[in-house]
Amino acid sequence: MNVSNSEFFMVQLPSGESIHDTRDEALAHLRENANGLSGEAEDVSVVNVSIEGNDWQIKELAWQQIALELLGGGSE
């Protein structure tokens, strides 16, 4: 996998993890695979990994922001 813009996004679902080049791709994957997921599922997340030299920053996207984006309310 090639990383562009020094970041990537990982989507974790009960069926497994996937890596995406952009935030939009990650959220589209989540949207496409959300059928049948419980709102209480703890094994669902979207994580942003940013790389700058030897420094890595890993942060989970807030569910409120994900919900707004999935509903078309814009991005961070």
C-alpha positions in Angstrom: 0.0 0.0 0.0 1.2 3.5 -0.9 0.4 6.3 1.5 -0.4 9.6 0.0 -0.4 12.9 1.9 1.3 11.1 4.8 -1.9 9.7 6.3 -4.4 6.9 6.0 -7.6 5.7 7.6 -8.5 2.4 9.1 -12.1 1.2 9.4 -12.7 -1.5 12.0 -15.9 -3.5 11.6 -16.9 -6.8 13.2 -16.1 -8.4 9.8 -12.5 -7.1 9.8 -10.3 -4.1 9.2 -9.7 -2.1 6.0 -7.3 0.6 5.1 -8.3 3.7 3.0 -6.3 6.5 1.4 -8.8 9.2 2.3 -11.3 10.1 5.0 -14.1 10.1 2.4 -13.2 6.6 1.2 -13.2 5.3 4.8 -16.6 6.8 5.5 -18.0 5.4 2.3 -16.7 2.0 3.2 -18.4 2.3 6.7 -21.6 3.5 5.0 -21.6 0.6 2.6 -21.0 -2.0 5.3 -23.2 -0.6 8.1 -26.2 -2.8 7.4 -27.0 -5.0 10.4 -24.6 -3.2 12.7 -25.8 -2.5 16.2 -25.6 1.1 17.4 -24.0 -0.4 20.5 -21.2 -2.2 18.7 -17.9 -1.5 20.4 -15.8 -3.1 17.6 -16.6 -0.3 15.0 -14.3 2.6 14.6 -12.5 4.9 12.1 -8.9 5.7 12.9 -6.8 8.4 11.3 -3.0 7.6 11.1 -0.8 10.6 10.3 2.9 10.2 9.6 5.5 12.9 9.7 9.1 11.7 9.5 9.5 9.2 12.4 6.5 10.6 14.3 3.1 8.8 14.0 -0.1 10.3 15.3 -3.1 7.9 15.7 -6.5 9.2 16.6 -10.0 7.8 16.5 -12.6 9.9 14.8 -15.4 11.1 17.0 -18.7 9.4 16.4 -20.5 12.8 16.4 -18.3 14.0 13.5 -18.7 10.7 11.6 -22.5 10.8 12.0 -22.6 14.4 10.7 -20.5 13.5 7.7 -22.5 10.4 6.9 -25.6 12.5 7.0 -24.0 15.1 4.6 -23.3 17.7 7.3 -19.7 18.4 6.2 -16.3 17.5 7.4 -13.9 18.6 10.2 
